[in-house]
């Protein structure tokens, strides 16, 4: 039986532990919340 070698590039793509909590999509979410929540409160204050 032959064993298949996994290329090093595919091993590197799976390991994502080097990113901090403010990287990538999570940072996008934080920025969206910082923009959307004050706008929502401002628009709500204009409503009679």
Residue pairs with C-beta under 8 A, 6 or more apart in sequence:
22 30
